[in-house]
Protein backbone atom coordinates (compact mmCIF):
# COMPACT_ATOMS: atom_id res chain seq x y z
CA UNK A 1 0.00 0.00 0.00
CA UNK A 2 1.52 3.29 -1.05
CA UNK A 3 1.96 6.30 1.17
CA UNK A 4 1.23 9.44 -0.80
CA UNK A 5 2.20 13.03 0.01
CA UNK A 6 -0.43 15.74 -0.35
CA UNK A 7 -0.63 19.54 -0.09
CA UNK A 8 -3.84 21.28 0.91
CA UNK A 9 -4.90 24.05 -1.48
CA UNK A 10 -6.72 25.88 1.29
CA UNK A 11 -4.18 25.99 4.17
CA UNK A 12 -1.06 24.71 2.28
CA UNK A 13 -0.45 22.01 4.90
CA UNK A 14 1.67 19.13 3.58
CA UNK A 15 0.89 15.67 4.88
CA UNK A 16 1.24 11.97 4.10
CA UNK A 17 -1.58 9.47 3.83
CA UNK A 18 -1.63 5.70 3.46
CA UNK A 19 -3.96 5.05 0.53
CA UNK A 20 -5.25 1.53 -0.06
CA UNK A 21 -6.70 2.05 -3.54
CA UNK A 22 -6.43 4.64 -6.29
CA UNK A 23 -10.08 5.59 -5.84
CA UNK A 24 -9.46 6.25 -2.12
CA UNK A 25 -6.88 8.91 -3.07
CA UNK A 26 -9.73 10.97 -4.51
CA UNK A 27 -11.41 11.20 -1.09
CA UNK A 28 -8.40 12.44 0.94
CA UNK A 29 -8.95 15.50 3.12
CA UNK A 30 -6.50 17.74 4.97
CA UNK A 31 -5.98 16.71 8.62
CA UNK A 32 -5.57 20.38 9.64
CA UNK A 33 -8.53 22.17 8.02
CA UNK A 34 -10.52 19.16 6.71
CA UNK A 35 -10.64 20.60 3.19
CA UNK A 36 -10.93 18.05 0.40
CA UNK A 37 -9.12 20.41 -1.99
CA UNK A 38 -5.75 18.63 -1.93
CA UNK A 39 -3.09 17.94 -4.56
CA UNK A 40 -1.02 14.79 -4.59
CA UNK A 41 2.67 15.65 -4.63
CA UNK A 42 5.41 13.93 -6.56
CA UNK A 43 7.36 11.89 -4.02
CA UNK A 44 10.74 10.27 -4.11
CA UNK A 45 11.08 6.68 -3.01
CA UNK A 46 13.84 4.27 -2.13
CA UNK A 47 14.43 0.71 -3.16
CA UNK A 48 16.82 -1.84 -1.82
CA UNK A 49 18.52 -4.35 -4.09
CA UNK A 50 20.19 -7.51 -2.99
CA UNK A 51 23.68 -7.40 -4.47
CA UNK A 52 24.32 -3.72 -4.63
CA UNK A 53 27.16 -1.97 -2.94
CA UNK A 54 24.92 -0.42 -0.29
CA UNK A 55 24.47 2.88 -2.08
CA UNK A 56 21.06 4.44 -2.50
CA UNK A 57 19.15 4.02 -5.75
CA UNK A 58 18.63 7.77 -6.05
CA UNK A 59 21.71 9.75 -7.03
CA UNK A 60 23.02 11.75 -4.12
CA UNK A 61 20.34 10.55 -1.70
CA UNK A 62 21.25 9.30 1.73
CA UNK A 63 20.15 6.00 3.22
CA UNK A 64 16.62 6.60 4.51
CA UNK A 65 16.75 3.81 7.09
CA UNK A 66 18.04 6.26 9.71
CA UNK A 67 16.19 9.33 8.43
CA UNK A 68 13.82 11.05 10.85
CA UNK A 69 12.16 13.28 8.25
CA UNK A 70 8.42 12.86 7.73
CA UNK A 71 8.92 12.90 3.97
CA UNK A 72 11.74 12.79 1.43
CA UNK A 73 11.44 16.57 1.16
CA UNK A 74 13.44 16.74 4.43
CA UNK A 75 16.41 14.99 2.80
CA UNK A 76 17.14 17.77 0.34
Order of alpha helices (4+ residues) and beta strands (2+ residues): beta-beta-alpha-beta
